[in-house]
């Protein structure tokens, strides 16, 4: 299908637009022309993406080196005719694949959600007649009529417009409905400021208009977003990258050791079949069969913990990615702010008042210079609050303990400010009965209401833009309720002061008039007199969340940068950013917080954009593709990026980010489907909590890996040494499998329940390229593996010298592994802190796991069935005491090694 040339339709006048689209302003397109265009441009719907089949998605779950190791172990145990062990290992593989298959998010679901956004029908002018047609039949050049409540069916240039307001929040991020005009705009006007255009999927909230379709289907702004979602790269998470590299290395190490074992055995003259079985035993012993299952279960535990902190995880890997996050790109409205306009300042009677409380909750107070205000002392304050309350067509309501507005958010803020002062809507409406209304219109910029004051007088209240209200005023109301000369310059200074703080300012005026037919007729002519009395100003803002301020401070202390990327105006964004404590990042030249606009970003080349993404913390008036570019630029600088969003415009960036975070309350279905995590309370503080949980998950995974590898390496070393010295194998393959599976489940898995360590949010994020194990951890793994080799091999040889049977010696070697790993488990509860400073009851699962492991090991040793299956035999009390003693020695040696590392770390910090 063809597409129209991409023209700046907002920059062309009506006649140029109509001529370019070869349409007719009076009759619209003909039926024949519309049919031809539909064949040329296709239907007005978003194309689907070729989806990956369910079978292929399932098979891709097996494309992992760690899974290859497990499949190899399955084949080896099958070869050894250990069918039970083979079945258990293969079951682990299948369970991992199923969990991954179920948890994965599919991009086509986001595409389908975007399809649902388009309107189902439209009122069109065809052949000079108005018709209602399915929206899919619209073509470029069609003339479409829109009224309040309509969903815009396609992108269009407005030709006629009456008081038109459109909710574009899902597309632009702007929290207030956009007013529409017909003025020709500069070519470089950003999407959010194209007020002579209406975009597909947005909602008409007020007024009516007629427009000409400029783009349909995939060519609309919504369609372009759908394309960006499908093109966005799905990145490997830090965990999957590291586990992938670690597993690959482990695979080659195990195969290399097995090959060395085989060659050495042949060199010593052992039979080829016997040597092969020894190599197989080493491979089985060295493979950490429990690692994939424990990784999955640990992540699942993180999912459950995060859910209790208002974060729903849609992809398991997102749990750990949060812990690796270096940059959080957050939307402003509703995430960092309350998403509820709140009056914070009032100017009345030449005095400035502070209004406490946030949002639409009618709780707070009005004060002046920290002193409570008596409304009887200021008549101007009384009138400005009453005017805001009754010259108002919106309502506040409480649902499920949450206050919200039915109507315009600005009017909701005015109602809340009056209620904080004790005014009640019904009482005021009864006292000042409304007679007539002049509705707000974009060219008039104010709303006026006429009220019955008494039998002889009426009262007119006006509210609107400062310029329009002041132009109609000749005096101002003082605190005593008397008129005095209008101090225009003083008012302008106060307006500028409020605006510099990012607040939206409304002006109020009033006029007492006679209760007569002439007054009513004059008001009906929709033009109040030009000699009004200025009452005052109410300044409002969508205030920052208190908890977001604390959360941002915590993130910055933890080395996680926070950036605001919003569709709102730069001044408002900068003001909110200052309130919540955002700072320029290292490398920025100035000290003053900088806010870059979408227009400025569009003029940058790739290098400049990359530098801006790194150093600037506030981006305002950005288009969807610019959000995507900012995320990509940060990733290009090796950052792990978390991106929050709630609108359709956020979806491509959500999918591109290492972790996309959607809003559960205000978020669109498109943003949720493109995300990895959904916040149930739309609160930035929940992101900080999730980052904390993510760090804990990664910590616990490292603890598990540090704990499990000595078991596998120790067994491998025992078998290698046996081959090198031509000695009977101290551990059989089936016994190695028993050790690997039982210890991983009963001991290692318990580390997943370890609580967060102190200071988890005071350290810097992990470097994205850092290896999964540090030098310190590798050294500990090698040292514990060596201690296991010395203990197991030494005990095996000692018991053989004492005349014990081969079964008894092997049972001793296997049980020593269990005992030492139980003690080492206590060491691993903290990889840096002393075990003696770790609260003994902070993780009761540890003790339950040790008890369970002891129970199954007793069954392994003392039950005839297990003796037969695993070639084990009962042990004496003295042998148990010997093993327990060695376990205590290992525990103390590891603690001594930890103390050395702590001392070295402290010296480096000094």
C-alpha positions, 0 to 999 in steps of 0.5 A: 500500500502507498502512503501520502508524502509526509507534509507539515500539515499544521504549517499549511493553511486550509486551502493548501491542505484541501488542494494537496489532498485533492478534496472539496471543502463543500462536498467532500470526496466522491464515493468513487474517489474514496474507493480508489484511495482505499485501494491505494492507501489501504484500510484505516487500521493498524497492520498486525505484526507477524507473530512468532508461533507458540511452538517456536517460542517454546523451543526458544526457551531451550536455547541457553548454554545452561539448558544444554548442560542439563540436556547433556546430563539427561543424555549421560544419565540415560546412557548410564541407565539411571532413568529416574535421575534422567527423568528428574533432570529433564523435568527441571528442563521442561519446568524452566521452559514452561515458566519462561514461555508463560512469563514472556510478553508478546509485542503483538498484544500491544499492537492489538491494543493499539488497534482497539484505540481507533474509533469504530465509526465516523461522521463523514461528508461524501458526495455532499452528504453527511454519512456515518461510516465504519472508521476503517473506510476513511481515506486521506481527503475525507471530511470528518465531523467531530463532537464532544465524546467522539474518539478521533478516527484518523489524523486530521487537519482542522478546518472549522473549530468551536471551543474544541478541546481534546484529551491527548494525554495518551499520545503526548503525556499532557495532563490537561485537555488540549485546546484546538485552534485554526491558526497556521503553525511553524513547521518545527512545532512539536507534536504536543503543540500542534493545536490545529491537528487532531490525532487518531485515538484521542478523545474530544472532551469539549466542543465540535469541529470539522477536519480533513483526514491527512493520514490513516492506519499505519501512517497516523501518529498512533500507527507510527507508534505501533511500528516503533513498538514492533521495531524496538529491540528486545534486549537481553537483561543483565542477568541473562547476559551474565548467566549466558556467558557464565554457562558457556564458560562452565560448559567448556570447562566441564567438557575440558576437564572431562576430556583431560580425565579421559586422556589421563586415564588412557595414559595410565593404561586404564580401559577405554570404557572405564576411563569414559565412565570416569569422565562421565562421572566428572561431567555429571558431578561438575554440572550444577543441575539445580542452578536453572531451577533455583534461578527461576524460583529465586526470581519468582520469590522476588515477583511475590515480594514485589507484588506486596510492594505494588509492583506486578512483574510481567517478565521474571527477568525484570526482577533482577534487571531492576537491581542492575538499573543505572538510570530511571527515566520517569514520566512526570504526571501521576508518577512523580506528581499526584496527577491532581491539580492543587491550588497552592497560592491565592492572591486576594486583597493584595495579600498572598495566601498559602493553601496546604493539602494535596490533590482533590482531598478537601483537607487542608487550611489557608494561611498567611505568613504561617498564621491561620486565616479568618475569612471574615477578615478578608472579603476578597478571599471570601469572594475568590473562593466562592467564585471558584466553587460556584462558577464551576461545572465540575464536581468532586467525588469520593470512590473507594477512599480516593477523591477524584474530579468529574470534569475539568481538573482545573475546576476540581482544584478550585472546588477543593480549595474552597472546601478546605476553607469550609465552604460547601457546594450545595449551601453556596449554590442555594445562597447564590442561585445560578441564573445563566452561564457564559461557557468557556470558549477558546477565543474568549478565554473565560467563563462567566456565571450570573447569580441571584444575590437578592430580590434587587441585585444579581452577581456576576463571577468571571474566571479565566486567563489573567490577560482577558480578566484584567482587560475587563477590570477597572478596579480591585477588591480589597480585604474590606470588600471595597473597590480600590484602583487596579494595581495592574503592575503589581498583579503582573509581578505576582502572576510572573512569580507564580508562573516561574514556579511552574504554576497555572494561574487563573484570575477572578473578577466580579460585578454587582448588577441590578436584578432586571431584564436589561441585566439578563439581556446583556448577559445573554448577549454573552458579553459582560460589562468592561468595568469589572472588579478584580477579585484575585488569583488562584495558582495551582500545580500538579504537586509532586508526591512526598514519597516520590521526593524521598524515593528519588533521594534514595535512588540518587544515594544508591547511584541510580540517576533519575531523569524526567521525560514528559510531554508537559511544558518546560517551565512546569517540568523544570519547576517540579524537577527542582521540587523533587530534587533532580540534578544535572548529571556529571559532565554537565557544564552548568549548575542550574538545572537544565530542561531541554525541549523536544524542539531542541532535541530534534535539532541535535545530531546523534553525538549531541543527543547522546551527550544530552541524554547523559548529562541532562535530567529534564526533557519536556515537550518530547515526541514519542520517537524522541523518548525512544531515541533518549532510551537508546542513547542511554543504552548506547552509553552502557546504561541499564535503563528503566523507563516509566510511562502510561500513554500510547506515546510511551509504549515504544520506549517502554519496550526498548528499555531494559525494563519498561514500567507501566502505570496500573491505574492511569496507564493505557492497555498499550503501555501495559502490554509493552511493559515488563512491570506494572505499578498498581499505585502509579507511584515512583516510590514503588519503583525505588522499592522494586529496585531495592528488591531487585538488588536483593534478588541479585545478591541472593542469586550470587550467594547461591552461585557462590554456595553451589559451585564448590559442591560441583568443583569439589566433586570434580576435583575429587574424581580428577585426583582419583584418576590422576593417582589411579585410585577408585572413584570416591564418588559415583555418578549416581551419588553426585546426582544425589548430592547436586539435586538434594543440596540445591533444593534443600540447602541452596534454595533457602538463600532465595529467602534471605532478607535485604542486607543493611546498606543495600541502597547506599551502594552504587549499581553494579557495572553492566559489564562486570562479571557475575562473580567477583575476584573475591567470590571466585577465590572463595569458591576455589578455596572451599572446593579445595577444602572439600577435596581435602576433606572428602578425599582425605576421609575416603582414603583414611577410611580405606586404610582403616579397613572400611568397605568401599561403600562406607568410604563413599558414603563418608565422602558424600556425607562430608559434602552435605555437612560442609555445604550445610556449614558453608550455607551459613557463611553465604547468608552474607558474602561480606558480613560476619556470620556472627553479626547476621541475625540468627532468626532473620531467615528461618528457611535456612534452618528448615532447609538444613533440617530437611537435608539432614533428614533425607541424608539420614534416609540415604545412609540408613534405609535399605532401599536407598543403600541399594539405589545409591550404594550407601551404607550406615555410618557410626557416631564417631564418623559423624563427629569427625565430619561435623568437626571438619564442617566447623573448621571450614566455617571458621576458615571462610569467616577468617577469609571474609574478615581479611577482605573486609579489612582490605576494603576498609583500607581502600576506602580510607 
